[in-house]
């Protein structure tokens, strides 16, 4: 979608996504886009893009 593509083109996206994937999501795998946006001070659209690309690691 255009929203996801636009968010991923933001130069800060890789760092924000990396931080979210390593620090925030493992502690709260059911976090909502709105909650993630609040924690990272980003838009809900960017939070959706981060969550869309996250896969829960197999144990």
N, C-alpha and C positions, 0 to 999 in steps of 0.2 A: 504494500500500500504506500501511498505518497507520504503519509504520516511517518511510517517506520523508516522509509528511505531518507526523509529529511532529517529525522533525529539522528540517524546513523552517520550522516554527513557532517554533523557538528564536530569540530576538532576535539572537543572535550569528551565526546561520547565514549571512546575506548577506555579512558581512565575512570570515568564514572561507572561504566558497566563493569569493569574489572573490580572496582571497590565493592560495588553492590553484590557481585557474584561471589566474592571471597569473604566479605565481612557481614553484610546485612542479610542476604537471602538465606544462607545456611542457618542463621540463628532464628529466622522467621520465614520458613518456606511458603507460608500462605499469605504473605504480605500483599496488600492490594496496591495497585498502581498509585492511588492517591496517597497512601501511607509512605510508599517509597519516594514519591515526589516530594513530600514534606521533609523526609529525612535528608535528602540530597539537595534540597532547594532547586529542583528542576521542574519542568512542566510534566503534566500527567502523560502527555504524548511521548515524551522521552522515557518516562518510567515504563510505559507500555512496551516500547522498543527494547528496553533492557530486559524486562520480564519475558518477552516473547523469545528471546535468544537464550534463555536459561534452561538448562536441563538438570534435573536432580541427579547427582552422581549415584551410581549403583553402589550398594554396600557390600 
